[in-house]
């Protein structure tokens, strides 16, 4: 991964939150499409964000669901460390 990747990855959260301008969105999308490691990181973050959003939407989150999310996050972190 290049230094440029780092800058793009820092923008992924802003992108997912819809806080970026159209030009920035296009630049990020173009990079993701040409850079598999960044695309993988983006997809992982997007999935995590969706899980968290869904668990927050229903109050209170069922314990079983919360445990599944925690397990999922731990698994993801382990996978990321192994790849690094
Ligand atoms: Zn990249």
PDB file of the backbone (N, CA, C, O) and the ligand in Angstrom, with CONECT records:
HET     ZN  A 101       1
ATOM      1  N   UNK A   1       0.841  -1.207   0.000  1.00  0.00           N
ATOM      2  CA  UNK A   1       0.000   0.000   0.000  1.00  0.00           C
ATOM      3  C   UNK A   1       0.869   1.246   0.000  1.00  0.00           C
ATOM      4  O   UNK A   1       1.861   1.321   0.725  1.00  0.00           O
ATOM      5  N   UNK A   2       0.500   2.207  -0.800  1.00  0.00           N
ATOM      6  CA  UNK A   2       1.286   3.429  -0.891  1.00  0.00           C
ATOM      7  C   UNK A   2       0.819   4.455   0.139  1.00  0.00           C
ATOM      8  O   UNK A   2      -0.178   4.258   0.834  1.00  0.00           O
ATOM      9  N   UNK A   3       1.556   5.537   0.215  1.00  0.00           N
ATOM     10  CA  UNK A   3       1.208   6.625   1.118  1.00  0.00           C
ATOM     11  C   UNK A   3      -0.130   7.238   0.698  1.00  0.00           C
ATOM     12  O   UNK A   3      -0.912   7.695   1.531  1.00  0.00           O
ATOM     13  N   UNK A   4      -0.367   7.235  -0.605  1.00  0.00           N
ATOM     14  CA  UNK A   4      -1.624   7.754  -1.122  1.00  0.00           C
ATOM     15  C   UNK A   4      -2.797   6.936  -0.571  1.00  0.00           C
ATOM     16  O   UNK A   4      -3.846   7.484  -0.231  1.00  0.00           O
ATOM     17  N   UNK A   5      -2.601   5.617  -0.488  1.00  0.00           N
ATOM     18  CA  UNK A   5      -3.645   4.743   0.040  1.00  0.00           C
ATOM     19  C   UNK A   5      -4.047   5.198   1.430  1.00  0.00           C
ATOM     20  O   UNK A   5      -5.231   5.247   1.763  1.00  0.00           O
ATOM     21  N   UNK A   6      -3.062   5.528   2.227  1.00  0.00           N
ATOM     22  CA  UNK A   6      -3.314   5.963   3.585  1.00  0.00           C
ATOM     23  C   UNK A   6      -4.256   7.165   3.602  1.00  0.00           C
ATOM     24  O   UNK A   6      -5.196   7.227   4.395  1.00  0.00           O
ATOM     25  N   UNK A   7      -3.987   8.103   2.723  1.00  0.00           N
ATOM     26  CA  UNK A   7      -4.821   9.305   2.671  1.00  0.00           C
ATOM     27  C   UNK A   7      -6.244   8.966   2.239  1.00  0.00           C
ATOM     28  O   UNK A   7      -7.208   9.542   2.742  1.00  0.00           O
ATOM     29  N   UNK A   8      -6.368   8.027   1.305  1.00  0.00           N
ATOM     30  CA  UNK A   8      -7.709   7.638   0.862  1.00  0.00           C
ATOM     31  C   UNK A   8      -8.457   6.908   1.984  1.00  0.00           C
ATOM     32  O   UNK A   8      -9.645   7.138   2.209  1.00  0.00           O
ATOM     33  N   UNK A   9      -7.742   6.035   2.672  1.00  0.00           N
ATOM     34  CA  UNK A   9      -8.404   5.259   3.718  1.00  0.00           C
ATOM     35  C   UNK A   9      -8.904   6.160   4.849  1.00  0.00           C
ATOM     36  O   UNK A   9      -9.919   5.872   5.483  1.00  0.00           O
ATOM     37  N   UNK A  10      -8.179   7.248   5.089  1.00  0.00           N
ATOM     38  CA  UNK A  10      -8.626   8.181   6.123  1.00  0.00           C
ATOM     39  C   UNK A  10      -9.938   8.870   5.732  1.00  0.00           C
ATOM     40  O   UNK A  10     -10.692   9.348   6.579  1.00  0.00           O
ATOM     41  N   UNK A  11     -10.179   8.903   4.420  1.00  0.00           N
ATOM     42  CA  UNK A  11     -11.385   9.573   3.932  1.00  0.00           C
ATOM     43  C   UNK A  11     -12.586   8.633   3.859  1.00  0.00           C
ATOM     44  O   UNK A  11     -13.716   9.079   3.659  1.00  0.00           O
ATOM     45  N   UNK A  12     -12.338   7.331   4.020  1.00  0.00           N
ATOM     46  CA  UNK A  12     -13.414   6.356   3.840  1.00  0.00           C
ATOM     47  C   UNK A  12     -14.586   6.631   4.788  1.00  0.00           C
ATOM     48  O   UNK A  12     -15.747   6.529   4.394  1.00  0.00           O
ATOM     49  N   UNK A  13     -14.273   6.980   6.037  1.00  0.00           N
ATOM     50  CA  UNK A  13     -15.362   7.219   6.991  1.00  0.00           C
ATOM     51  C   UNK A  13     -16.192   8.448   6.616  1.00  0.00           C
ATOM     52  O   UNK A  13     -17.419   8.441   6.717  1.00  0.00           O
ATOM     53  N   UNK A  14     -15.504   9.491   6.187  1.00  0.00           N
ATOM     54  CA  UNK A  14     -16.218  10.698   5.741  1.00  0.00           C
ATOM     55  C   UNK A  14     -17.080  10.356   4.535  1.00  0.00           C
ATOM     56  O   UNK A  14     -18.196  10.853   4.383  1.00  0.00           O
ATOM     57  N   UNK A  15     -16.530   9.487   3.674  1.00  0.00           N
ATOM     58  CA  UNK A  15     -17.260   9.056   2.479  1.00  0.00           C
ATOM     59  C   UNK A  15     -18.515   8.288   2.880  1.00  0.00           C
ATOM     60  O   UNK A  15     -19.603   8.538   2.362  1.00  0.00           O
ATOM     61  N   UNK A  16     -18.347   7.348   3.815  1.00  0.00           N
ATOM     62  CA  UNK A  16     -19.477   6.537   4.260  1.00  0.00           C
ATOM     63  C   UNK A  16     -20.534   7.397   4.952  1.00  0.00           C
ATOM     64  O   UNK A  16     -21.725   7.092   4.903  1.00  0.00           O
ATOM     65  N   UNK A  17     -20.086   8.469   5.593  1.00  0.00           N
ATOM     66  CA  UNK A  17     -21.021   9.357   6.284  1.00  0.00           C
ATOM     67  C   UNK A  17     -21.635  10.391   5.338  1.00  0.00           C
ATOM     68  O   UNK A  17     -22.470  11.198   5.748  1.00  0.00           O
ATOM     69  N   UNK A  18     -21.220  10.363   4.080  1.00  0.00           N
ATOM     70  CA  UNK A  18     -21.746  11.306   3.101  1.00  0.00           C
ATOM     71  C   UNK A  18     -21.289  12.731   3.341  1.00  0.00           C
ATOM     72  O   UNK A  18     -22.003  13.686   3.036  1.00  0.00           O
ATOM     73  N   UNK A  19     -20.081  12.864   3.896  1.00  0.00           N
ATOM     74  CA  UNK A  19     -19.584  14.205   4.232  1.00  0.00           C
ATOM     75  C   UNK A  19     -18.636  14.770   3.178  1.00  0.00           C
ATOM     76  O   UNK A  19     -18.091  15.861   3.341  1.00  0.00           O
ATOM     77  N   UNK A  20     -18.445  14.012   2.090  1.00  0.00           N
ATOM     78  CA  UNK A  20     -17.475  14.456   1.103  1.00  0.00           C
ATOM     79  C   UNK A  20     -18.147  15.104  -0.096  1.00  0.00           C
ATOM     80  O   UNK A  20     -19.300  14.817  -0.419  1.00  0.00           O
ATOM     81  N   UNK A  21     -17.392  15.991  -0.752  1.00  0.00           N
ATOM     82  CA  UNK A  21     -17.905  16.633  -1.961  1.00  0.00           C
ATOM     83  C   UNK A  21     -17.963  15.613  -3.096  1.00  0.00           C
ATOM     84  O   UNK A  21     -17.333  14.557  -3.024  1.00  0.00           O
ATOM     85  N   UNK A  22     -18.723  15.934  -4.147  1.00  0.00           N
ATOM     86  CA  UNK A  22     -18.842  15.023  -5.287  1.00  0.00           C
ATOM     87  C   UNK A  22     -17.477  14.719  -5.898  1.00  0.00           C
ATOM     88  O   UNK A  22     -17.191  13.577  -6.259  1.00  0.00           O
ATOM     89  N   UNK A  23     -16.640  15.745  -6.010  1.00  0.00           N
ATOM     90  CA  UNK A  23     -15.320  15.562  -6.616  1.00  0.00           C
ATOM     91  C   UNK A  23     -14.481  14.596  -5.777  1.00  0.00           C
ATOM     92  O   UNK A  23     -13.819  13.711  -6.319  1.00  0.00           O
ATOM     93  N   UNK A  24     -14.511  14.770  -4.451  1.00  0.00           N
ATOM     94  CA  UNK A  24     -13.752  13.887  -3.567  1.00  0.00           C
ATOM     95  C   UNK A  24     -14.290  12.457  -3.628  1.00  0.00           C
ATOM     96  O   UNK A  24     -13.521  11.496  -3.613  1.00  0.00           O
ATOM     97  N   UNK A  25     -15.624  12.325  -3.698  1.00  0.00           N
ATOM     98  CA  UNK A  25     -16.245  11.000  -3.800  1.00  0.00           C
ATOM     99  C   UNK A  25     -15.759  10.293  -5.053  1.00  0.00           C
ATOM    100  O   UNK A  25     -15.413   9.112  -5.020  1.00  0.00           O
ATOM    101  N   UNK A  26     -15.736  11.025  -6.154  1.00  0.00           N
ATOM    102  CA  UNK A  26     -15.318  10.415  -7.424  1.00  0.00           C
ATOM    103  C   UNK A  26     -13.856  10.000  -7.367  1.00  0.00           C
ATOM    104  O   UNK A  26     -13.489   8.936  -7.865  1.00  0.00           O
ATOM    105  N   UNK A  27     -13.024  10.833  -6.764  1.00  0.00           N
ATOM    106  CA  UNK A  27     -11.596  10.511  -6.662  1.00  0.00           C
ATOM    107  C   UNK A  27     -11.408   9.255  -5.807  1.00  0.00           C
ATOM    108  O   UNK A  27     -10.596   8.390  -6.136  1.00  0.00           O
ATOM    109  N   UNK A  28     -12.157   9.162  -4.719  1.00  0.00           N
ATOM    110  CA  UNK A  28     -12.040   7.999  -3.834  1.00  0.00           C
ATOM    111  C   UNK A  28     -12.543   6.743  -4.550  1.00  0.00           C
ATOM    112  O   UNK A  28     -11.902   5.694  -4.502  1.00  0.00           O
ATOM    113  N   UNK A  29     -13.695   6.861  -5.213  1.00  0.00           N
ATOM    114  CA  UNK A  29     -14.255   5.706  -5.932  1.00  0.00           C
ATOM    115  C   UNK A  29     -13.280   5.214  -6.999  1.00  0.00           C
ATOM    116  O   UNK A  29     -13.090   4.009  -7.169  1.00  0.00           O
ATOM    117  N   UNK A  30     -12.665   6.155  -7.715  1.00  0.00           N
ATOM    118  CA  UNK A  30     -11.716   5.783  -8.765  1.00  0.00           C
ATOM    119  C   UNK A  30     -10.537   5.034  -8.162  1.00  0.00           C
ATOM    120  O   UNK A  30     -10.060   4.053  -8.733  1.00  0.00           O
ATOM    121  N   UNK A  31     -10.068   5.495  -7.006  1.00  0.00           N
ATOM    122  CA  UNK A  31      -8.950   4.813  -6.363  1.00  0.00           C
ATOM    123  C   UNK A  31      -9.349   3.422  -5.882  1.00  0.00           C
ATOM    124  O   UNK A  31      -8.603   2.461  -6.069  1.00  0.00           O
ATOM    125  N   UNK A  32     -10.517   3.313  -5.265  1.00  0.00           N
ATOM    126  CA  UNK A  32     -10.972   2.021  -4.756  1.00  0.00           C
ATOM    127  C   UNK A  32     -11.054   0.993  -5.880  1.00  0.00           C
ATOM    128  O   UNK A  32     -10.695  -0.171  -5.699  1.00  0.00           O
ATOM    129  N   UNK A  33     -11.533   1.440  -7.049  1.00  0.00           N
ATOM    130  CA  UNK A  33     -11.697   0.514  -8.168  1.00  0.00           C
ATOM    131  C   UNK A  33     -10.358   0.041  -8.724  1.00  0.00           C
ATOM    132  O   UNK A  33     -10.284  -1.016  -9.350  1.00  0.00           O
ATOM    133  N   UNK A  34      -9.302   0.818  -8.498  1.00  0.00           N
ATOM    134  CA  UNK A  34      -8.005   0.440  -9.049  1.00  0.00           C
ATOM    135  C   UNK A  34      -7.067  -0.124  -7.986  1.00  0.00           C
ATOM    136  O   UNK A  34      -5.919  -0.456  -8.278  1.00  0.00           O
ATOM    137  N   UNK A  35      -7.565  -0.232  -6.738  1.00  0.00           N
ATOM    138  CA  UNK A  35      -6.685  -0.640  -5.641  1.00  0.00           C
ATOM    139  C   UNK A  35      -7.400  -1.655  -4.747  1.00  0.00           C
ATOM    140  O   UNK A  35      -8.112  -1.269  -3.820  1.00  0.00           O
ATOM    141  N   UNK A  36      -7.215  -2.951  -5.020  1.00  0.00           N
ATOM    142  CA  UNK A  36      -7.923  -3.995  -4.262  1.00  0.00           C
ATOM    143  C   UNK A  36      -7.769  -3.905  -2.732  1.00  0.00           C
ATOM    144  O   UNK A  36      -8.757  -4.107  -2.027  1.00  0.00           O
ATOM    145  N   UNK A  37      -6.575  -3.612  -2.188  1.00  0.00           N
ATOM    146  CA  UNK A  37      -6.471  -3.525  -0.718  1.00  0.00           C
ATOM    147  C   UNK A  37      -7.365  -2.432  -0.127  1.00  0.00           C
ATOM    148  O   UNK A  37      -7.984  -2.626   0.919  1.00  0.00           O
ATOM    149  N   UNK A  38      -7.429  -1.281  -0.808  1.00  0.00           N
ATOM    150  CA  UNK A  38      -8.280  -0.189  -0.330  1.00  0.00           C
ATOM    151  C   UNK A  38      -9.756  -0.564  -0.477  1.00  0.00           C
ATOM    152  O   UNK A  38     -10.570  -0.252   0.392  1.00  0.00           O
ATOM    153  N   UNK A  39     -10.097  -1.239  -1.584  1.00  0.00           N
ATOM    154  CA  UNK A  39     -11.472  -1.673  -1.791  1.00  0.00           C
ATOM    155  C   UNK A  39     -11.887  -2.639  -0.681  1.00  0.00           C
ATOM    156  O   UNK A  39     -13.000  -2.550  -0.163  1.00  0.00           O
ATOM    157  N   UNK A  40     -11.002  -3.552  -0.320  1.00  0.00           N
ATOM    158  CA  UNK A  40     -11.302  -4.515   0.745  1.00  0.00           C
ATOM    159  C   UNK A  40     -11.522  -3.788   2.070  1.00  0.00           C
ATOM    160  O   UNK A  40     -12.442  -4.112   2.821  1.00  0.00           O
ATOM    161  N   UNK A  41     -10.671  -2.804   2.347  1.00  0.00           N
ATOM    162  CA  UNK A  41     -10.795  -2.051   3.595  1.00  0.00           C
ATOM    163  C   UNK A  41     -12.099  -1.252   3.603  1.00  0.00           C
ATOM    164  O   UNK A  41     -12.784  -1.163   4.622  1.00  0.00           O
ATOM    165  N   UNK A  42     -12.422  -0.682   2.459  1.00  0.00           N
ATOM    166  CA  UNK A  42     -13.655   0.089   2.338  1.00  0.00           C
ATOM    167  C   UNK A  42     -14.875  -0.799   2.564  1.00  0.00           C
ATOM    168  O   UNK A  42     -15.794  -0.427   3.293  1.00  0.00           O
ATOM    169  N   UNK A  43     -14.880  -1.980   1.931  1.00  0.00           N
ATOM    170  CA  UNK A  43     -16.028  -2.879   2.067  1.00  0.00           C
ATOM    171  C   UNK A  43     -16.186  -3.361   3.501  1.00  0.00           C
ATOM    172  O   UNK A  43     -17.306  -3.515   3.989  1.00  0.00           O
ATOM    173  N   UNK A  44     -15.057  -3.601   4.181  1.00  0.00           N
ATOM    174  CA  UNK A  44     -15.106  -4.025   5.572  1.00  0.00           C
ATOM    175  C   UNK A  44     -15.707  -2.910   6.434  1.00  0.00           C
ATOM    176  O   UNK A  44     -16.577  -3.165   7.267  1.00  0.00           O
ATOM    177  N   UNK A  45     -15.243  -1.686   6.233  1.00  0.00           N
ATOM    178  CA  UNK A  45     -15.755  -0.556   7.019  1.00  0.00           C
ATOM    179  C   UNK A  45     -17.236  -0.318   6.739  1.00  0.00           C
ATOM    180  O   UNK A  45     -18.008  -0.012   7.647  1.00  0.00           O
ATOM    181  N   UNK A  46     -17.620  -0.461   5.475  1.00  0.00           N
ATOM    182  CA  UNK A  46     -19.019  -0.244   5.107  1.00  0.00           C
ATOM    183  C   UNK A  46     -19.909  -1.287   5.794  1.00  0.00           C
ATOM    184  O   UNK A  46     -21.002  -0.969   6.261  1.00  0.00           O
ATOM    185  N   UNK A  47     -19.429  -2.535   5.849  1.00  0.00           N
ATOM    186  CA  UNK A  47     -20.210  -3.603   6.484  1.00  0.00           C
ATOM    187  C   UNK A  47     -20.313  -3.371   7.993  1.00  0.00           C
ATOM    188  O   UNK A  47     -21.380  -3.542   8.584  1.00  0.00           O
ATOM    189  N   UNK A  48     -19.203  -2.984   8.604  1.00  0.00           N
ATOM    190  CA  UNK A  48     -19.202  -2.717  10.044  1.00  0.00           C
ATOM    191  C   UNK A  48     -20.151  -1.575  10.380  1.00  0.00           C
ATOM    192  O   UNK A  48     -20.910  -1.636  11.346  1.00  0.00           O
ATOM    193  N   UNK A  49     -20.087  -0.530   9.555  1.00  0.00           N
ATOM    194  CA  UNK A  49     -20.923   0.635   9.795  1.00  0.00           C
ATOM    195  C   UNK A  49     -22.398   0.257   9.685  1.00  0.00           C
ATOM    196  O   UNK A  49     -23.226   0.727  10.466  1.00  0.00           O
ATOM    197  N   UNK A  50     -22.719  -0.590   8.715  1.00  0.00           N
ATOM    198  CA  UNK A  50     -24.093  -1.037   8.535  1.00  0.00           C
ATOM    199  C   UNK A  50     -24.550  -1.864   9.753  1.00  0.00           C
ATOM    200  O   UNK A  50     -25.676  -1.714  10.227  1.00  0.00           O
ATOM    201  N   UNK A  51     -23.669  -2.726  10.242  1.00  0.00           N
ATOM    202  CA  UNK A  51     -24.003  -3.537  11.412  1.00  0.00           C
ATOM    203  C   UNK A  51     -24.270  -2.652  12.626  1.00  0.00           C
ATOM    204  O   UNK A  51     -25.245  -2.850  13.351  1.00  0.00           O
ATOM    205  N   UNK A  52     -23.392  -1.674  12.835  1.00  0.00           N
ATOM    206  CA  UNK A  52     -23.542  -0.779  13.985  1.00  0.00           C
ATOM    207  C   UNK A  52     -24.813   0.050  13.853  1.00  0.00           C
ATOM    208  O   UNK A  52     -25.542   0.250  14.824  1.00  0.00           O
ATOM    209  N   UNK A  53     -25.067   0.532  12.632  1.00  0.00           N
ATOM    210  CA  UNK A  53     -26.257   1.348  12.403  1.00  0.00           C
ATOM    211  C   UNK A  53     -27.519   0.545  12.716  1.00  0.00           C
ATOM    212  O   UNK A  53     -28.444   1.040  13.359  1.00  0.00           O
ATOM    213  N   UNK A  54     -27.536  -0.719  12.243  1.00  0.00           N
ATOM    214  CA  UNK A  54     -28.711  -1.550  12.461  1.00  0.00           C
ATOM    215  C   UNK A  54     -28.902  -1.861  13.940  1.00  0.00           C
ATOM    216  O   UNK A  54     -30.031  -1.894  14.431  1.00  0.00           O
ATOM    217  N   UNK A  55     -27.792  -2.092  14.655  1.00  0.00           N
ATOM    218  CA  UNK A  55     -27.911  -2.444  16.072  1.00  0.00           C
ATOM    219  C   UNK A  55     -28.346  -1.232  16.887  1.00  0.00           C
ATOM    220  O   UNK A  55     -28.945  -1.390  17.950  1.00  0.00           O
ATOM    221  N   UNK A  56     -28.054  -0.030  16.407  1.00  0.00           N
ATOM    222  CA  UNK A  56     -28.464   1.180  17.117  1.00  0.00           C
ATOM    223  C   UNK A  56     -29.915   1.524  16.818  1.00  0.00           C
ATOM    224  O   UNK A  56     -30.586   2.172  17.622  1.00  0.00           O
ATOM    225  N   UNK A  57     -30.399   1.083  15.644  1.00  0.00           N
ATOM    226  CA  UNK A  57     -31.742   1.433  15.205  1.00  0.00           C
ATOM    227  C   UNK A  57     -32.806   0.816  16.101  1.00  0.00           C
ATOM    228  O   UNK A  57     -33.834   1.441  16.361  1.00  0.00           O
ATOM    229  N   UNK A  58     -32.571  -0.405  16.577  1.00  0.00           N
ATOM    230  CA  UNK A  58     -33.550  -1.029  17.466  1.00  0.00           C
ATOM    231  C   UNK A  58     -33.024  -0.985  18.896  1.00  0.00           C
ATOM    232  O   UNK A  58     -32.030  -1.631  19.227  1.00  0.00           O
ATOM    233  N   UNK A  59     -33.696  -0.224  19.723  1.00  0.00           N
ATOM    234  CA  UNK A  59     -33.278  -0.049  21.124  1.00  0.00           C
ATOM    235  C   UNK A  59     -34.148  -0.881  22.049  1.00  0.00           C
ATOM    236  O   UNK A  59     -35.369  -0.795  21.918  1.00  0.00           O
ATOM    237  N   UNK A  60     -33.639  -1.659  22.950  1.00  0.00           N
ATOM    238  CA  UNK A  60     -32.217  -1.995  23.039  1.00  0.00           C
ATOM    239  C   UNK A  60     -31.869  -3.136  22.099  1.00  0.00           C
ATOM    240  O   UNK A  60     -32.725  -3.956  21.766  1.00  0.00           O
ATOM    241  N   UNK A  61     -30.616  -3.190  21.671  1.00  0.00           N
ATOM    242  CA  UNK A  61     -30.192  -4.264  20.774  1.00  0.00           C
ATOM    243  C   UNK A  61     -30.233  -5.589  21.533  1.00  0.00           C
ATOM    244  O   UNK A  61     -29.774  -5.677  22.672  1.00  0.00           O
ATOM    245  N   UNK A  62     -30.787  -6.614  20.892  1.00  0.00           N
ATOM    246  CA  UNK A  62     -30.801  -7.922  21.553  1.00  0.00           C
ATOM    247  C   UNK A  62     -29.382  -8.378  21.876  1.00  0.00           C
ATOM    248  O   UNK A  62     -28.458  -8.176  21.088  1.00  0.00           O
ATOM    249  N   UNK A  63     -29.225  -8.986  23.031  1.00  0.00           N
ATOM    250  CA  UNK A  63     -27.889  -9.391  23.477  1.00  0.00           C
ATOM    251  C   UNK A  63     -27.205 -10.288  22.458  1.00  0.00           C
ATOM    252  O   UNK A  63     -26.007 -10.170  22.204  1.00  0.00           O
ATOM    253  N   UNK A  64     -27.992 -11.185  21.880  1.00  0.00           N
ATOM    254  CA  UNK A  64     -27.400 -12.133  20.938  1.00  0.00           C
ATOM    255  C   UNK A  64     -26.809 -11.405  19.734  1.00  0.00           C
ATOM    256  O   UNK A  64     -25.719 -11.738  19.268  1.00  0.00           O
ATOM    257  N   UNK A  65     -27.539 -10.412  19.239  1.00  0.00           N
ATOM    258  CA  UNK A  65     -27.074  -9.651  18.083  1.00  0.00           C
ATOM    259  C   UNK A  65     -25.804  -8.879  18.431  1.00  0.00           C
ATOM    260  O   UNK A  65     -24.851  -8.833  17.654  1.00  0.00           O
ATOM    261  N   UNK A  66     -25.817  -8.273  19.623  1.00  0.00           N
ATOM    262  CA  UNK A  66     -24.666  -7.483  20.032  1.00  0.00           C
ATOM    263  C   UNK A  66     -23.420  -8.374  20.128  1.00  0.00           C
ATOM    264  O   UNK A  66     -22.326  -7.986  19.716  1.00  0.00           O
ATOM    265  N   UNK A  67     -23.615  -9.571  20.679  1.00  0.00           N
ATOM    266  CA  UNK A  67     -22.486 -10.500  20.804  1.00  0.00           C
ATOM    267  C   UNK A  67     -21.968 -10.911  19.430  1.00  0.00           C
ATOM    268  O   UNK A  67     -20.767 -11.079  19.220  1.00  0.00           O
ATOM    269  N   UNK A  68     -22.906 -11.068  18.504  1.00  0.00           N
ATOM    270  CA  UNK A  68     -22.490 -11.461  17.154  1.00  0.00           C
ATOM    271  C   UNK A  68     -21.661 -10.356  16.515  1.00  0.00           C
ATOM    272  O   UNK A  68     -20.679 -10.629  15.823  1.00  0.00           O
ATOM    273  N   UNK A  69     -22.059  -9.103  16.749  1.00  0.00           N
ATOM    274  CA  UNK A  69     -21.321  -7.975  16.180  1.00  0.00           C
ATOM    275  C   UNK A  69     -19.929  -7.884  16.787  1.00  0.00           C
ATOM    276  O   UNK A  69     -18.941  -7.678  16.081  1.00  0.00           O
ATOM    277  N   UNK A  70     -19.864  -8.041  18.110  1.00  0.00           N
ATOM    278  CA  UNK A  70     -18.564  -7.977  18.789  1.00  0.00           C
ATOM    279  C   UNK A  70     -17.656  -9.073  18.255  1.00  0.00           C
ATOM    280  O   UNK A  70     -16.479  -8.832  17.985  1.00  0.00           O
ATOM    281  N   UNK A  71     -18.197 -10.281  18.100  1.00  0.00           N
ATOM    282  CA  UNK A  71     -17.416 -11.394  17.554  1.00  0.00           C
ATOM    283  C   UNK A  71     -16.949 -11.066  16.148  1.00  0.00           C
ATOM    284  O   UNK A  71     -15.804 -11.332  15.782  1.00  0.00           O
ATOM    285  N   UNK A  72     -17.847 -10.486  15.367  1.00  0.00           N
ATOM    286  CA  UNK A  72     -17.516 -10.138  13.985  1.00  0.00           C
ATOM    287  C   UNK A  72     -16.386  -9.125  13.950  1.00  0.00           C
ATOM    288  O   UNK A  72     -15.450  -9.269  13.163  1.00  0.00           O
ATOM    289  N   UNK A  73     -16.460  -8.101  14.793  1.00  0.00           N
ATOM    290  CA  UNK A  73     -15.425  -7.073  14.821  1.00  0.00           C
ATOM    291  C   UNK A  73     -14.084  -7.684  15.227  1.00  0.00           C
ATOM    292  O   UNK A  73     -13.051  -7.392  14.624  1.00  0.00           O
ATOM    293  N   UNK A  74     -14.110  -8.527  16.246  1.00  0.00           N
ATOM    294  CA  UNK A  74     -12.869  -9.161  16.694  1.00  0.00           C
ATOM    295  C   UNK A  74     -12.265 -10.008  15.578  1.00  0.00           C
ATOM    296  O   UNK A  74     -11.052 -10.000  15.368  1.00  0.00           O
ATOM    297  N   UNK A  75     -13.120 -10.736  14.867  1.00  0.00           N
ATOM    298  CA  UNK A  75     -12.646 -11.570  13.759  1.00  0.00           C
ATOM    299  C   UNK A  75     -12.010 -10.704  12.687  1.00  0.00           C
ATOM    300  O   UNK A  75     -10.945 -11.037  12.166  1.00  0.00           O
ATOM    301  N   UNK A  76     -12.661  -9.586  12.352  1.00  0.00           N
ATOM    302  CA  UNK A  76     -12.137  -8.687  11.320  1.00  0.00           C
ATOM    303  C   UNK A  76     -10.776  -8.148  11.717  1.00  0.00           C
ATOM    304  O   UNK A  76      -9.855  -8.106  10.901  1.00  0.00           O
ATOM    305  N   UNK A  77     -10.650  -7.736  12.973  1.00  0.00           N
ATOM    306  CA  UNK A  77      -9.392  -7.163  13.443  1.00  0.00           C
ATOM    307  C   UNK A  77      -8.287  -8.200  13.326  1.00  0.00           C
ATOM    308  O   UNK A  77      -7.170  -7.879  12.920  1.00  0.00           O
ATOM    309  N   UNK A  78      -8.595  -9.448  13.682  1.00  0.00           N
ATOM    310  CA  UNK A  78      -7.598 -10.521  13.592  1.00  0.00           C
ATOM    311  C   UNK A  78      -7.157 -10.716  12.153  1.00  0.00           C
ATOM    312  O   UNK A  78      -5.968 -10.866  11.870  1.00  0.00           O
ATOM    313  N   UNK A  79      -8.129 -10.713  11.243  1.00  0.00           N
ATOM    314  CA  UNK A  79      -7.821 -10.908   9.821  1.00  0.00           C
ATOM    315  C   UNK A  79      -6.930  -9.779   9.324  1.00  0.00           C
ATOM    316  O   UNK A  79      -5.965 -10.018   8.599  1.00  0.00           O
ATOM    317  N   UNK A  80      -7.254  -8.538   9.716  1.00  0.00           N
ATOM    318  CA  UNK A  80      -6.471  -7.387   9.273  1.00  0.00           C
ATOM    319  C   UNK A  80      -5.039  -7.491   9.774  1.00  0.00           C
ATOM    320  O   UNK A  80      -4.091  -7.228   9.033  1.00  0.00           O
ATOM    321  N   UNK A  81      -4.887  -7.882  11.056  1.00  0.00           N
ATOM    322  CA  UNK A  81      -3.529  -7.988  11.608  1.00  0.00           C
ATOM    323  C   UNK A  81      -2.719  -9.041  10.858  1.00  0.00           C
ATOM    324  O   UNK A  81      -1.523  -8.871  10.624  1.00  0.00           O
ATOM    325  N   UNK A  82      -3.396 -10.144  10.480  1.00  0.00           N
ATOM    326  CA  UNK A  82      -2.693 -11.223   9.783  1.00  0.00           C
ATOM    327  C   UNK A  82      -2.227 -10.767   8.406  1.00  0.00           C
ATOM    328  O   UNK A  82      -1.174 -11.181   7.922  1.00  0.00           O
ATOM    329  N   UNK A  83      -3.031  -9.907   7.787  1.00  0.00           N
ATOM    330  CA  UNK A  83      -2.679  -9.440   6.452  1.00  0.00           C
ATOM    331  C   UNK A  83      -1.550  -8.425   6.488  1.00  0.00           C
ATOM    332  O   UNK A  83      -0.789  -8.304   5.528  1.00  0.00           O
ATOM    333  N   UNK A  84      -1.439  -7.694   7.592  1.00  0.00           N
ATOM    334  CA  UNK A  84      -0.457  -6.615   7.689  1.00  0.00           C
ATOM    335  C   UNK A  84       0.977  -7.160   7.726  1.00  0.00           C
ATOM    336  O   UNK A  84       1.930  -6.386   7.806  1.00  0.00           O
TER     337      UNK A  84
HETATM  338 ZN    ZN A 101      -5.098   2.158  -2.251  1.00  0.00          ZN
END
